[in-house]
């Protein structure tokens, strides 16, 4: 056989773009930098996806602890301020990105309340026209505390200006309940909270338990005179106003969806990741023969999930892969546990199905008479020999030569010692030897004879085996004749109708019993125990490798 040596290919000098590709995509620090950029992007995506759901928290910076409602049992809980006002104002600037603007109706409602406060204290109130933005959206007015005395408030309650503002608030309250301006922001539940709080506040005077009637009574000069006006206005500012402030409006764009400018924030991240993706795909195509640039892109199919315009949360998949590739996280243990759990879940079922399928196929072959075909004379004629060599004979000769020429000579001392011991044991147990063993020199003679016999017996055995391997045409012909006659006679006897029918019946029954008694046990066998043994073997192997 001619051995062809592979000659090393000449080194091709890489161009500057090729060197840049090698530097960029073989550098672990750069890969980690891209992964960190992907982490930041995913954090921004999560913030964007959760912003509207958490906007009440970003707006007010408070959390309620211990609140619950079980049927008629309700507990309001304790409100805690966890974010400073500066943080609230900064974070809620994100309203611009989501297209969030104050709702006209609820913002005007709160402005009217502020005007009422100013009128109750006799100060000049700012007009609504002065508080409008250029695009016509009404600003959310800051809540102001009442700093005048009770006497001044009671005196001003009788003025036409205050009565007009109270009437406007009653009308706006009824309109708010009828039109539900909270619906667009998916905050109808907030309106229900407002209505419930007003019902509870006016429960004694409102026999019909109507939220509209509760608002009408609350915003009346008679009620405010009878109660403490400062206390009632404070109740509104602390309980009702924060709920109304959470309402907002989102305009609809020309595409039929809500206005959303998140793409402006996401675009720089998109460009960086996309350029890195194209470069890595090109690098893969240059490193592997027969791999095109498109194939390289498909090679990194998980990165394509990063560029989906919808379901942006799915970016966790390429992000996780990148973090694992850059060794910022280690997923080997997770992969190991996941694969073992998967194996434990299906191993029993798969094993049972596979083994049953094999046995069923064997049964079908037996029932179709394949054994008869194999034993027929035509079967031997149909056998295809690919290399004109009897592999069975050659394998037998190879094993025999190894045994005779290599193994037996190396164990000769041990075998001779074994034979010597058995010969001495046989001689000493003979009554004739026992009668003459007391004579001088007999025991030494017996030892010498035993040694000689052991050596001669082993040598005869080796010579006999060696002679069997020598080329002897007559010997080979006799052996082949015996084998052929034995095979022919055995096949002929088995092919009798009674024997072959009995053989097929026994084989079919045996396979059925195997399925019932053994295969079904495979499905209930403790696969976890097998996996535990596998883990133990791996641990032992690793410890031996380290040692």
VENKAVEN-V164130 format. One record per residue. N is the residue number from 1. RES is the residue in one letter. SS is DSSP state (~ for helix, > for strand, _ for the rest). PHI is phi in degrees with one decimal (* if undefined). NEAR is the number of other C-alpha atoms within 8 Angstrom. Layout:
n=N res=RES ss=SS phi=PHI near=NEAR
n=N res=RES ss=SS phi=PHI near=NEAR
This chain:
n=1 res=X ss=_ phi=* near=2
n=2 res=X ss=_ phi=-84.6 near=3
n=3 res=X ss=_ phi=-95.8 near=4
n=4 res=X ss=_ phi=-99.3 near=4
n=5 res=X ss=_ phi=-86.6 near=4
n=6 res=X ss=_ phi=-80.5 near=4
n=7 res=X ss=_ phi=-86.1 near=4
n=8 res=X ss=_ phi=-67.1 near=4
n=9 res=X ss=_ phi=-74.2 near=4
n=10 res=X ss=_ phi=-65.5 near=4
n=11 res=X ss=_ phi=-67.3 near=4
n=12 res=X ss=_ phi=-92.1 near=4
n=13 res=X ss=_ phi=-71.5 near=4
n=14 res=X ss=_ phi=-79.8 near=6
n=15 res=X ss=_ phi=-77.4 near=6
n=16 res=X ss=~ phi=-62.5 near=6
n=17 res=X ss=~ phi=-60.3 near=6
n=18 res=X ss=~ phi=-65.2 near=8
n=19 res=X ss=~ phi=-64.8 near=9
n=20 res=X ss=~ phi=-65.0 near=8
n=21 res=X ss=~ phi=-61.3 near=10
n=22 res=X ss=~ phi=-61.7 near=9
n=23 res=X ss=~ phi=-65.4 near=8
n=24 res=X ss=~ phi=-70.5 near=8
n=25 res=X ss=~ phi=-97.8 near=11
n=26 res=X ss=~ phi=-102.1 near=6
n=27 res=X ss=_ phi=-86.6 near=8
n=28 res=X ss=~ phi=-67.5 near=8
n=29 res=X ss=~ phi=-64.1 near=6
n=30 res=X ss=~ phi=-66.1 near=9
n=31 res=X ss=~ phi=-62.1 near=10
n=32 res=X ss=~ phi=-70.1 near=11
n=33 res=X ss=~ phi=-62.4 near=8
n=34 res=X ss=~ phi=-63.4 near=11
n=35 res=X ss=~ phi=-64.8 near=12
n=36 res=X ss=~ phi=-66.5 near=8
n=37 res=X ss=~ phi=-61.2 near=9
n=38 res=X ss=~ phi=-65.2 near=11
n=39 res=X ss=~ phi=-63.6 near=9
n=40 res=X ss=~ phi=-60.3 near=8
n=41 res=X ss=~ phi=-61.3 near=10
n=42 res=X ss=~ phi=-65.8 near=11
n=43 res=X ss=~ phi=-62.7 near=8
n=44 res=X ss=~ phi=-63.8 near=8
n=45 res=X ss=~ phi=-62.6 near=10
n=46 res=X ss=~ phi=-62.4 near=9
n=47 res=X ss=~ phi=-62.2 near=8
n=48 res=X ss=~ phi=-65.2 near=9
n=49 res=X ss=~ phi=-67.3 near=7
n=50 res=X ss=~ phi=-100.6 near=8
n=51 res=X ss=~ phi=-62.2 near=8
n=52 res=X ss=_ phi=-65.5 near=7
n=53 res=X ss=_ phi=-66.3 near=6
n=54 res=X ss=_ phi=-104.2 near=8
n=55 res=X ss=~ phi=-62.6 near=10
n=56 res=X ss=~ phi=-59.3 near=9
n=57 res=X ss=~ phi=-69.4 near=9
n=58 res=X ss=~ phi=-64.2 near=10
n=59 res=X ss=~ phi=-75.7 near=10
n=60 res=X ss=~ phi=-110.4 near=10
n=61 res=X ss=_ phi=68.6 near=13
n=62 res=X ss=> phi=-121.0 near=10
n=63 res=X ss=> phi=-127.6 near=9
n=64 res=X ss=> phi=-107.6 near=9
n=65 res=X ss=> phi=-110.2 near=8
n=66 res=X ss=_ phi=85.9 near=8
n=67 res=X ss=_ phi=-87.6 near=10
n=68 res=X ss=> phi=-158.1 near=8
n=69 res=X ss=> phi=-144.6 near=8
n=70 res=X ss=> phi=-125.1 near=6
n=71 res=X ss=_ phi=62.4 near=5
n=72 res=X ss=_ phi=-78.1 near=5
n=73 res=X ss=> phi=-87.9 near=6
n=74 res=X ss=> phi=-140.8 near=9
n=75 res=X ss=> phi=-132.4 near=8
n=76 res=X ss=_ phi=-73.3 near=7
n=77 res=X ss=_ phi=83.7 near=9
n=78 res=X ss=> phi=-117.8 near=8
n=79 res=X ss=> phi=-89.7 near=8
n=80 res=X ss=> phi=-123.0 near=8
n=81 res=X ss=> phi=-88.3 near=8
n=82 res=X ss=_ phi=-111.1 near=7
n=83 res=X ss=_ phi=-121.8 near=9
n=84 res=X ss=_ phi=-69.7 near=8
n=85 res=X ss=~ phi=-61.5 near=8
n=86 res=X ss=~ phi=-62.1 near=6
n=87 res=X ss=~ phi=-66.9 near=8
n=88 res=X ss=~ phi=-60.1 near=13
n=89 res=X ss=~ phi=-65.9 near=9
n=90 res=X ss=~ phi=-70.7 near=7
n=91 res=X ss=~ phi=-67.5 near=8
n=92 res=X ss=~ phi=-72.4 near=10
n=93 res=X ss=~ phi=-64.3 near=7
n=94 res=X ss=~ phi=-67.9 near=7
n=95 res=X ss=~ phi=-53.7 near=9
n=96 res=X ss=~ phi=-61.5 near=9
n=97 res=X ss=~ phi=-67.3 near=9
n=98 res=X ss=~ phi=-86.0 near=11
n=99 res=X ss=_ phi=71.8 near=12
n=100 res=X ss=> phi=-84.3 near=11
n=101 res=X ss=> phi=-132.5 near=10
n=102 res=X ss=_ phi=-61.0 near=13
n=103 res=X ss=_ phi=-72.5 near=12
n=104 res=X ss=~ phi=-59.7 near=8
n=105 res=X ss=~ phi=-67.3 near=8
n=106 res=X ss=~ phi=-71.2 near=13
n=107 res=X ss=~ phi=-66.2 near=14
n=108 res=X ss=~ phi=-65.5 near=10
n=109 res=X ss=~ phi=-61.7 near=10
n=110 res=X ss=~ phi=-67.2 near=11
n=111 res=X ss=~ phi=-64.8 near=11
n=112 res=X ss=~ phi=-65.7 near=11
n=113 res=X ss=~ phi=-62.9 near=9
n=114 res=X ss=~ phi=-65.0 near=12
n=115 res=X ss=~ phi=-63.2 near=11
n=116 res=X ss=~ phi=-62.7 near=11
n=117 res=X ss=~ phi=-59.6 near=11
n=118 res=X ss=~ phi=-62.3 near=12
n=119 res=X ss=~ phi=-69.9 near=13
n=120 res=X ss=~ phi=-64.8 near=13
n=121 res=X ss=_ phi=-93.9 near=13
n=122 res=X ss=_ phi=80.8 near=8
n=123 res=X ss=_ phi=-91.4 near=7
n=124 res=X ss=_ phi=-74.9 near=6
n=125 res=X ss=_ phi=-97.7 near=8
n=126 res=X ss=_ phi=-73.6 near=7
n=127 res=X ss=_ phi=-76.6 near=6
n=128 res=X ss=_ phi=-64.9 near=8
n=129 res=X ss=~ phi=-64.4 near=5
n=130 res=X ss=~ phi=-76.8 near=6
n=131 res=X ss=~ phi=-107.0 near=9
n=132 res=X ss=> phi=-88.2 near=11
n=133 res=X ss=_ phi=-75.8 near=8
n=134 res=X ss=_ phi=-54.4 near=5
n=135 res=X ss=_ phi=-84.5 near=5
n=136 res=X ss=_ phi=98.2 near=6
n=137 res=X ss=_ phi=-83.0 near=11
n=138 res=X ss=> phi=-83.8 near=12
n=139 res=X ss=_ phi=-68.1 near=9
n=140 res=X ss=_ phi=-80.0 near=9
n=141 res=X ss=_ phi=-72.5 near=8
n=142 res=X ss=_ phi=-69.7 near=4
n=143 res=X ss=_ phi=-73.2 near=6
n=144 res=X ss=_ phi=-116.8 near=6
n=145 res=X ss=_ phi=-83.4 near=6
n=146 res=X ss=_ phi=-81.3 near=8
n=147 res=X ss=_ phi=-112.2 near=5
n=148 res=X ss=_ phi=-107.8 near=7
n=149 res=X ss=_ phi=-81.5 near=7
n=150 res=X ss=~ phi=-65.2 near=8
n=151 res=X ss=~ phi=-64.1 near=6
n=152 res=X ss=~ phi=-64.2 near=11
n=153 res=X ss=~ phi=-64.8 near=12
n=154 res=X ss=~ phi=-62.4 near=10
n=155 res=X ss=~ phi=-67.8 near=8
n=156 res=X ss=~ phi=-75.3 near=12
n=157 res=X ss=_ phi=-63.1 near=11
n=158 res=X ss=_ phi=-90.3 near=9
n=159 res=X ss=_ phi=-78.4 near=8
n=160 res=X ss=~ phi=-61.5 near=6
n=161 res=X ss=~ phi=-65.1 near=7
n=162 res=X ss=~ phi=-65.2 near=13
n=163 res=X ss=~ phi=-62.4 near=12
n=164 res=X ss=~ phi=-67.2 near=8
n=165 res=X ss=~ phi=-67.3 near=11
n=166 res=X ss=~ phi=-64.9 near=12
n=167 res=X ss=~ phi=-64.7 near=10
n=168 res=X ss=~ phi=-63.3 near=9
n=169 res=X ss=~ phi=-66.2 near=12
n=170 res=X ss=~ phi=-64.3 near=11
n=171 res=X ss=~ phi=-66.2 near=8
n=172 res=X ss=~ phi=-65.4 near=9
n=173 res=X ss=~ phi=-64.8 near=11
n=174 res=X ss=~ phi=-64.6 near=10
n=175 res=X ss=~ phi=-63.4 near=9
n=176 res=X ss=~ phi=-62.7 near=11
n=177 res=X ss=~ phi=-72.2 near=9
n=178 res=X ss=~ phi=-73.4 near=6
n=179 res=X ss=~ phi=-89.1 near=6
n=180 res=X ss=_ phi=50.9 near=10
n=181 res=X ss=_ phi=-68.9 near=10
n=182 res=X ss=_ phi=-84.4 near=12
n=183 res=X ss=_ phi=-66.2 near=8
n=184 res=X ss=_ phi=-62.6 near=8
n=185 res=X ss=_ phi=-85.8 near=9
n=186 res=X ss=_ phi=57.7 near=6
n=187 res=X ss=_ phi=-126.1 near=10
n=188 res=X ss=~ phi=-60.6 near=9
n=189 res=X ss=~ phi=-61.7 near=6
n=190 res=X ss=~ phi=-65.1 near=10
n=191 res=X ss=~ phi=-61.9 near=13
n=192 res=X ss=~ phi=-63.9 near=8
n=193 res=X ss=~ phi=-61.6 near=8
n=194 res=X ss=~ phi=-61.2 near=10
n=195 res=X ss=~ phi=-62.7 near=9
n=196 res=X ss=~ phi=-65.5 near=9
n=197 res=X ss=~ phi=-63.7 near=10
n=198 res=X ss=~ phi=-69.5 near=11
n=199 res=X ss=~ phi=-63.0 near=13
n=200 res=X ss=~ phi=-64.3 near=7
n=201 res=X ss=~ phi=-70.2 near=7
n=202 res=X ss=_ phi=-111.4 near=11
n=203 res=X ss=_ phi=-65.4 near=10
n=204 res=X ss=_ phi=-69.8 near=5
n=205 res=X ss=_ phi=-86.0 near=6
n=206 res=X ss=_ phi=-109.5 near=11
n=207 res=X ss=_ phi=-69.9 near=7
n=208 res=X ss=_ phi=-84.9 near=4
n=209 res=X ss=_ phi=55.8 near=9
n=210 res=X ss=_ phi=-97.6 near=9
n=211 res=X ss=~ phi=-67.5 near=10
n=212 res=X ss=~ phi=-63.5 near=9
n=213 res=X ss=~ phi=-64.3 near=9
n=214 res=X ss=~ phi=-63.4 near=15
n=215 res=X ss=~ phi=-65.4 near=12
n=216 res=X ss=~ phi=-61.7 near=10
n=217 res=X ss=~ phi=-69.7 near=10
n=218 res=X ss=~ phi=-64.2 near=9
n=219 res=X ss=_ phi=-93.9 near=12
n=220 res=X ss=_ phi=-130.4 near=11
n=221 res=X ss=~ phi=-65.9 near=10
n=222 res=X ss=~ phi=-61.8 near=6
n=223 res=X ss=~ phi=-66.3 near=10
n=224 res=X ss=~ phi=-64.9 near=12
n=225 res=X ss=~ phi=-68.2 near=10
n=226 res=X ss=~ phi=-69.8 near=6
n=227 res=X ss=_ phi=-93.4 near=7
n=228 res=X ss=_ phi=-95.6 near=8
n=229 res=X ss=~ phi=-57.0 near=10
n=230 res=X ss=~ phi=-63.6 near=8
n=231 res=X ss=~ phi=-66.5 near=7
n=232 res=X ss=~ phi=-69.4 near=10
n=233 res=X ss=~ phi=-65.4 near=8
n=234 res=X ss=~ phi=-63.3 near=9
n=235 res=X ss=~ phi=-57.7 near=9
n=236 res=X ss=~ phi=-62.5 near=9
n=237 res=X ss=~ phi=-66.0 near=10
n=238 res=X ss=~ phi=-90.3 near=8
n=239 res=X ss=~ phi=-109.0 near=9
n=240 res=X ss=~ phi=-94.4 near=11
n=241 res=X ss=~ phi=-58.0 near=10
n=242 res=X ss=~ phi=-58.2 near=10
n=243 res=X ss=~ phi=-71.5 near=11
n=244 res=X ss=~ phi=-67.8 near=10
n=245 res=X ss=~ phi=-63.8 near=10
n=246 res=X ss=_ phi=-71.7 near=9
n=247 res=X ss=_ phi=-72.4 near=13
n=248 res=X ss=_ phi=-153.4 near=11
n=249 res=X ss=> phi=-130.8 near=10
n=250 res=X ss=> phi=-123.1 near=12
n=251 res=X ss=_ phi=-70.8 near=8
n=252 res=X ss=> phi=-94.8 near=9
n=253 res=X ss=_ phi=-81.7 near=8
n=254 res=X ss=_ phi=-67.8 near=5
n=255 res=X ss=_ phi=-83.8 near=5
n=256 res=X ss=_ phi=89.3 near=6
n=257 res=X ss=_ phi=-105.4 near=7
n=258 res=X ss=> phi=-63.6 near=9
n=259 res=X ss=_ phi=-63.4 near=10
n=260 res=X ss=_ phi=-149.9 near=8
n=261 res=X ss=_ phi=-106.3 near=10
n=262 res=X ss=~ phi=-62.7 near=9
n=263 res=X ss=~ phi=-57.9 near=7
n=264 res=X ss=~ phi=-66.1 near=7
n=265 res=X ss=~ phi=-79.0 near=8
n=266 res=X ss=~ phi=-76.2 near=9
n=267 res=X ss=~ phi=-60.5 near=8
n=268 res=X ss=~ phi=-58.7 near=8
n=269 res=X ss=~ phi=-63.8 near=11
n=270 res=X ss=~ phi=-58.0 near=9
n=271 res=X ss=~ phi=-63.6 near=8
n=272 res=X ss=~ phi=-61.9 near=9
n=273 res=X ss=~ phi=-66.0 near=10
n=274 res=X ss=~ phi=-66.7 near=9
n=275 res=X ss=~ phi=-62.8 near=8
n=276 res=X ss=~ phi=-63.4 near=9
n=277 res=X ss=~ phi=-64.0 near=10
n=278 res=X ss=~ phi=-63.1 near=9
n=279 res=X ss=~ phi=-65.2 near=9
n=280 res=X ss=~ phi=-68.1 near=10
n=281 res=X ss=~ phi=-65.1 near=15
n=282 res=X ss=~ phi=-64.8 near=10
n=283 res=X ss=~ phi=-62.6 near=12
n=284 res=X ss=~ phi=-63.5 near=11
n=285 res=X ss=~ phi=-64.9 near=14
n=286 res=X ss=~ phi=-78.7 near=8
n=287 res=X ss=~ phi=-83.1 near=6
n=288 res=X ss=_ phi=-121.0 near=7
n=289 res=X ss=_ phi=-70.3 near=6
n=290 res=X ss=_ phi=79.4 near=5
n=291 res=X ss=_ phi=-105.2 near=10
n=292 res=X ss=_ phi=-82.0 near=7
n=293 res=X ss=~ phi=-62.8 near=10
n=294 res=X ss=~ phi=-63.5 near=7
n=295 res=X ss=~ phi=-62.5 near=10
n=296 res=X ss=~ phi=-63.0 near=15
n=297 res=X ss=~ phi=-64.6 near=11
n=298 res=X ss=~ phi=-67.9 near=7
n=299 res=X ss=~ phi=-58.7 near=7
n=300 res=X ss=_ phi=-105.7 near=9
n=301 res=X ss=~ phi=-58.2 near=8
n=302 res=X ss=~ phi=-64.2 near=8
n=303 res=X ss=~ phi=-67.5 near=9
n=304 res=X ss=~ phi=-63.9 near=8
n=305 res=X ss=~ phi=-65.1 near=11
n=306 res=X ss=~ phi=-69.7 near=10
n=307 res=X ss=~ phi=-103.4 near=8
n=308 res=X ss=_ phi=-70.2 near=8
n=309 res=X ss=_ phi=-74.1 near=5
n=310 res=X ss=_ phi=-121.0 near=4
n=311 res=X ss=_ phi=52.0 near=6
n=312 res=X ss=~ phi=-65.4 near=9
n=313 res=X ss=~ phi=-64.0 near=8
n=314 res=X ss=~ phi=-70.6 near=8
n=315 res=X ss=~ phi=-63.6 near=10
n=316 res=X ss=~ phi=-60.4 near=8
n=317 res=X ss=~ phi=-68.0 near=9
n=318 res=X ss=~ phi=-63.2 near=11
n=319 res=X ss=~ phi=-63.5 near=11
n=320 res=X ss=~ phi=-63.3 near=8
n=321 res=X ss=~ phi=-63.5 near=8
n=322 res=X ss=~ phi=-64.1 near=9
n=323 res=X ss=~ phi=-63.8 near=12
n=324 res=X ss=~ phi=-70.9 near=11
n=325 res=X ss=~ phi=-66.4 near=7
n=326 res=X ss=_ phi=-92.7 near=11
n=327 res=X ss=_ phi=62.2 near=7
n=328 res=X ss=_ phi=-79.0 near=8
n=329 res=X ss=_ phi=-135.5 near=7
n=330 res=X ss=_ phi=-119.3 near=7
n=331 res=X ss=_ phi=-100.3 near=7
n=332 res=X ss=~ phi=-63.2 near=6
n=333 res=X ss=~ phi=-66.0 near=7
n=334 res=X ss=~ phi=-64.7 near=7
n=335 res=X ss=~ phi=-61.7 near=8
n=336 res=X ss=~ phi=-63.8 near=8
n=337 res=X ss=~ phi=-65.5 near=8
n=338 res=X ss=~ phi=-64.8 near=8
n=339 res=X ss=~ phi=-67.2 near=8
n=340 res=X ss=~ phi=-67.9 near=9
n=341 res=X ss=~ phi=-63.7 near=8
n=342 res=X ss=~ phi=-64.8 near=8
n=343 res=X ss=~ phi=-63.1 near=8
n=344 res=X ss=~ phi=-62.4 near=11
n=345 res=X ss=~ phi=-75.4 near=7
n=346 res=X ss=~ phi=-119.5 near=8
n=347 res=X ss=~ phi=-59.7 near=10
n=348 res=X ss=~ phi=-61.1 near=13
n=349 res=X ss=~ phi=-64.6 near=8
n=350 res=X ss=~ phi=-63.9 near=8
n=351 res=X ss=~ phi=-61.2 near=10
n=352 res=X ss=~ phi=-62.0 near=12
n=353 res=X ss=~ phi=-63.4 near=8
n=354 res=X ss=~ phi=-64.9 near=8
n=355 res=X ss=~ phi=-65.0 near=9
n=356 res=X ss=~ phi=-62.2 near=10
n=357 res=X ss=~ phi=-64.4 near=8
n=358 res=X ss=~ phi=-63.1 near=8
n=359 res=X ss=~ phi=-65.0 near=10
n=360 res=X ss=~ phi=-62.0 near=8
n=361 res=X ss=~ phi=-65.9 near=8
n=362 res=X ss=~ phi=-65.1 near=8
n=363 res=X ss=~ phi=-60.2 near=11
n=364 res=X ss=~ phi=-62.9 near=8
n=365 res=X ss=~ phi=-64.2 near=10
n=366 res=X ss=~ phi=-64.5 near=12
n=367 res=X ss=~ phi=-66.6 near=9
n=368 res=X ss=_ phi=-83.0 near=6
n=369 res=X ss=_ phi=84.5 near=8
n=370 res=X ss=~ phi=-66.4 near=9
n=371 res=X ss=~ phi=-65.0 near=9
n=372 res=X ss=~ phi=-60.1 near=9
n=373 res=X ss=~ phi=-65.3 near=9
n=374 res=X ss=~ phi=-66.0 near=8
n=375 res=X ss=~ phi=-85.5 near=9
n=376 res=X ss=_ phi=-73.6 near=10
n=377 res=X ss=~ phi=-67.7 near=6
n=378 res=X ss=~ phi=-69.0 near=7
n=379 res=X ss=~ phi=-64.6 near=10
n=380 res=X ss=~ phi=-67.4 near=8
n=381 res=X ss=~ phi=-73.1 near=6
n=382 res=X ss=~ phi=-83.1 near=6
n=383 res=X ss=_ phi=-67.5 near=6
n=384 res=X ss=_ phi=-98.7 near=4
n=385 res=X ss=_ phi=-97.7 near=6
n=386 res=X ss=_ phi=-83.4 near=5
n=387 res=X ss=_ phi=-133.8 near=4
n=388 res=X ss=_ phi=55.5 near=5
n=389 res=X ss=_ phi=-133.2 near=7
n=390 res=X ss=_ phi=-84.8 near=6
n=391 res=X ss=~ phi=-62.6 near=6
n=392 res=X ss=~ phi=-62.6 near=6
n=393 res=X ss=~ phi=-63.9 near=7
n=394 res=X ss=~ phi=-62.7 near=9
n=395 res=X ss=~ phi=-65.4 near=8
n=396 res=X ss=~ phi=-62.1 near=8
n=397 res=X ss=~ phi=-63.1 near=9
n=398 res=X ss=~ phi=-62.2 near=8
n=399 res=X ss=~ phi=-66.3 near=8
n=400 res=X ss=~ phi=-64.6 near=8
n=401 res=X ss=~ phi=-62.5 near=10
n=402 res=X ss=~ phi=-61.8 near=9
n=403 res=X ss=~ phi=-66.5 near=9
n=404 res=X ss=~ phi=-76.9 near=12
n=405 res=X ss=~ phi=-86.8 near=8
n=406 res=X ss=~ phi=-113.3 near=9
n=407 res=X ss=~ phi=-81.0 near=9
n=408 res=X ss=~ phi=-60.9 near=10
n=409 res=X ss=~ phi=-62.1 near=8
n=410 res=X ss=~ phi=-75.2 near=7
n=411 res=X ss=_ phi=-101.9 near=8
n=412 res=X ss=~ phi=-57.1 near=9
n=413 res=X ss=~ phi=-58.0 near=7
n=414 res=X ss=~ phi=-67.3 near=7
n=415 res=X ss=~ phi=-67.6 near=9
n=416 res=X ss=~ phi=-62.9 near=12
n=417 res=X ss=~ phi=-64.0 near=9
n=418 res=X ss=~ phi=-66.2 near=8
n=419 res=X ss=~ phi=-65.8 near=9
n=420 res=X ss=~ phi=-60.3 near=12
n=421 res=X ss=~ phi=-63.2 near=8
n=422 res=X ss=~ phi=-70.7 near=8
n=423 res=X ss=~ phi=-66.0 near=11
n=424 res=X ss=~ phi=-61.3 near=11
n=425 res=X ss=~ phi=-63.4 near=8
n=426 res=X ss=~ phi=-69.4 near=8
n=427 res=X ss=~ phi=-67.7 near=8
n=428 res=X ss=~ phi=-66.8 near=9
n=429 res=X ss=_ phi=-82.3 near=8
n=430 res=X ss=_ phi=-76.9 near=8
n=431 res=X ss=~ phi=-63.6 near=7
n=432 res=X ss=~ phi=-64.1 near=6
n=433 res=X ss=~ phi=-66.4 near=10
n=434 res=X ss=~ phi=-63.1 near=10
n=435 res=X ss=~ phi=-76.2 near=7
n=436 res=X ss=~ phi=-111.5 near=8
n=437 res=X ss=_ phi=-67.7 near=9
n=438 res=X ss=_ phi=-82.2 near=7
n=439 res=X ss=_ phi=-74.6 near=6
n=440 res=X ss=_ phi=-65.0 near=6
n=441 res=X ss=_ phi=84.2 near=6
n=442 res=X ss=~ phi=-68.8 near=10
n=443 res=X ss=~ phi=-64.6 near=8
n=444 res=X ss=~ phi=-67.4 near=7
n=445 res=X ss=~ phi=-62.2 near=8
n=446 res=X ss=~ phi=-62.1 near=9
n=447 res=X ss=~ phi=-66.7 near=9
n=448 res=X ss=~ phi=-64.0 near=8
n=449 res=X ss=~ phi=-64.6 near=8
n=450 res=X ss=~ phi=-64.2 near=11
n=451 res=X ss=~ phi=-61.7 near=10
n=452 res=X ss=~ phi=-64.7 near=8
n=453 res=X ss=~ phi=-64.5 near=10
n=454 res=X ss=~ phi=-61.9 near=13
n=455 res=X ss=~ phi=-64.5 near=9
n=456 res=X ss=~ phi=-65.1 near=8
n=457 res=X ss=~ phi=-62.3 near=8
n=458 res=X ss=~ phi=-66.5 near=11
n=459 res=X ss=~ phi=-67.4 near=8
n=460 res=X ss=~ phi=-61.7 near=8
n=461 res=X ss=~ phi=-62.3 near=8
n=462 res=X ss=~ phi=-65.4 near=10
n=463 res=X ss=~ phi=-63.1 near=8
n=464 res=X ss=~ phi=-63.9 near=8
n=465 res=X ss=~ phi=-66.1 near=9
n=466 res=X ss=~ phi=-63.3 near=9
n=467 res=X ss=~ phi=-67.0 near=7
n=468 res=X ss=~ phi=-66.4 near=6
n=469 res=X ss=~ phi=-85.5 near=8
n=470 res=X ss=_ phi=-71.4 near=6
n=471 res=X ss=_ phi=-69.6 near=4
n=472 res=X ss=_ phi=-136.5 near=6
n=473 res=X ss=~ phi=-58.7 near=6
n=474 res=X ss=~ phi=-65.7 near=6
n=475 res=X ss=~ phi=-62.0 near=7
n=476 res=X ss=~ phi=-63.5 near=8
n=477 res=X ss=~ phi=-66.6 near=8
n=478 res=X ss=~ phi=-65.1 near=8
n=479 res=X ss=~ phi=-62.1 near=8
n=480 res=X ss=~ phi=-64.9 near=8
n=481 res=X ss=~ phi=-65.7 near=8
n=482 res=X ss=~ phi=-62.9 near=8
n=483 res=X ss=~ phi=-62.9 near=8
n=484 res=X ss=~ phi=-65.4 near=8
n=485 res=X ss=~ phi=-64.6 near=8
n=486 res=X ss=~ phi=-63.3 near=8
n=487 res=X ss=~ phi=-64.5 near=8
n=488 res=X ss=~ phi=-65.6 near=8
n=489 res=X ss=~ phi=-65.3 near=8
n=490 res=X ss=~ phi=-62.4 near=8
n=491 res=X ss=~ phi=-64.5 near=10
n=492 res=X ss=~ phi=-63.6 near=8
n=493 res=X ss=~ phi=-68.2 near=8
n=494 res=X ss=~ phi=-70.8 near=8
n=495 res=X ss=_ phi=-74.9 near=11
n=496 res=X ss=_ phi=-61.8 near=8
n=497 res=X ss=~ phi=-57.0 near=6
n=498 res=X ss=~ phi=-64.7 near=6
n=499 res=X ss=~ phi=-69.6 near=10
n=500 res=X ss=~ phi=-67.4 near=11
n=501 res=X ss=~ phi=-63.5 near=8
n=502 res=X ss=~ phi=-65.0 near=8
n=503 res=X ss=~ phi=-64.2 near=8
n=504 res=X ss=~ phi=-64.1 near=11
n=505 res=X ss=~ phi=-64.9 near=8
n=506 res=X ss=~ phi=-66.1 near=8
n=507 res=X ss=~ phi=-63.7 near=10
n=508 res=X ss=~ phi=-62.6 near=11
n=509 res=X ss=~ phi=-65.7 near=8
n=510 res=X ss=~ phi=-63.4 near=8
n=511 res=X ss=~ phi=-63.9 near=10
n=512 res=X ss=~ phi=-65.4 near=8
n=513 res=X ss=~ phi=-66.6 near=8
n=514 res=X ss=~ phi=-62.9 near=9
n=515 res=X ss=~ phi=-61.6 near=11
n=516 res=X ss=~ phi=-72.6 near=8
n=517 res=X ss=~ phi=-90.0 near=8
n=518 res=X ss=~ phi=-121.0 near=8
n=519 res=X ss=~ phi=-65.1 near=12
n=520 res=X ss=~ phi=-64.4 near=10
n=521 res=X ss=~ phi=-69.8 near=8
n=522 res=X ss=~ phi=-63.4 near=10
n=523 res=X ss=~ phi=-72.7 near=11
n=524 res=X ss=~ phi=-104.1 near=7
n=525 res=X ss=_ phi=-67.6 near=7
n=526 res=X ss=_ phi=-72.8 near=6
n=527 res=X ss=~ phi=-67.1 near=9
n=528 res=X ss=~ phi=-61.3 near=7
n=529 res=X ss=~ phi=-65.3 near=7
n=530 res=X ss=~ phi=-63.9 near=8
n=531 res=X ss=~ phi=-64.0 near=10
n=532 res=X ss=~ phi=-64.0 near=8
n=533 res=X ss=~ phi=-64.3 near=8
n=534 res=X ss=~ phi=-62.9 near=8
n=535 res=X ss=~ phi=-62.8 near=8
n=536 res=X ss=~ phi=-64.3 near=8
n=537 res=X ss=~ phi=-64.3 near=8
n=538 res=X ss=~ phi=-64.3 near=8
n=539 res=X ss=~ phi=-64.3 near=8
n=540 res=X ss=~ phi=-63.5 near=8
n=541 res=X ss=~ phi=-62.8 near=8
n=542 res=X ss=~ phi=-65.0 near=8
n=543 res=X ss=~ phi=-66.8 near=8
n=544 res=X ss=~ phi=-67.7 near=7
n=545 res=X ss=~ phi=-65.1 near=6
n=546 res=X ss=~ phi=-66.9 near=5
n=547 res=X ss=_ phi=-72.7 near=4
